[in-house]
């Protein structure tokens, strides 16, 4: 099968297995080029391990400090005439590379919110790994079936309190337009907290603790985003921001539990805005990212998920007590994005952007290239005209 990108709105419905494998190799190469991470984790559980920040932290732990890993994700294998999702191909490529390097790597494809997947994970950890020293919680999901009530909660990306109007871009068509998003009602806000808040993270840690599968001194982290004033109504002050406040509540509760268990810790890392499947679905954010990339690339400070995670692990998490917390107890690898000169440049460009000058004022070309790369397209050295087998299994 010859596989080409088929973009539909903010998703690409095809993925390229060879391209996804090349993307994994690129990320492994980055981590290895930075040298080993002393005192890094040895046994890690990554919940949301197949794409974005979760995948990057798995690669960093494996190839930076030789960690064995169990990765949990929700991906679709190939079906007749249809490619798999990129996270499926990514996870296979990661697993092959890790095992070839002599590292333990196991995977569970299923609903991380369910009790069943948690039980299966505990069985694998008890059987193959022993107590875990790092738990990365990196889910981004549109829905959650609550394991106790059976209620299906759907998350929404909406402002709270009042409608929000701002510029946005359709990255595929290159059209800049104004969008107005009506505010969420209380039920939608509560549902978003149920999906993207911290309850499930706490359930994972409790399940691991009850099964005595957390190593003394274990660390756990989850990710958040704050961003600039341009996106606050839809992000920080919107439904997703409310869920992130709940994630911070969970971080404090988990931190207390882990501290009592051999001096462990739990915290939130605030990461940079990047093109991932999750962020491309948020209105306004793709326009912000296109401007941000333009400025940070010009300054030489641009990073992707793998650079962010490698920096977090090597300069904070495993840098012998150099974990720097902000006033709210979070680590910040959005620090370069939030520099005043970067944000001032964005504020200057923002009001000027139109469909006509999009290519000059923003890095929309870079945005599109990064987006396609998530699906395995545009990787150097991959022949996209060659016949490729879409059916790949672990
Ligand atoms: P992503 O879409 O790339 O990855 C999401 C992961 O969750 C995938 O591995 C997917 O398979 C898994 N997943 C989704 N639903 C699942 C389910 N029910 N069961 C098991 N696995 C499931 O997302 P991302 O952008 O890497 O986001 C990860 C975290 O980082 C989120 O908390 C997000 O808010 C945060 N974050 C993202 C950005 C950004 O700009 N992308 C910035 C800062 C923080």
Boltz pocket constraint, residues with backbone or C-beta under 6 A from the ligand:
constraints:
  - pocket:
      binder: B
      contacts: [[A, 47], [A, 48], [A, 49], [A, 50], [A, 51], [A, 52], [A, 53], [A, 54], [A, 72], [A, 73], [A, 74], [A, 75], [A, 87], [A, 110], [A, 111], [A, 112], [A, 113], [A, 137], [A, 138], [A, 139], [A, 140], [A, 141], [A, 142], [A, 143], [A, 222], [A, 223], [A, 224], [A, 225], [A, 269], [A, 270], [A, 271], [A, 272], [A, 273], [A, 274], [A, 275], [A, 276], [A, 277], [A, 278], [A, 279]]
      max_distance: 6.0
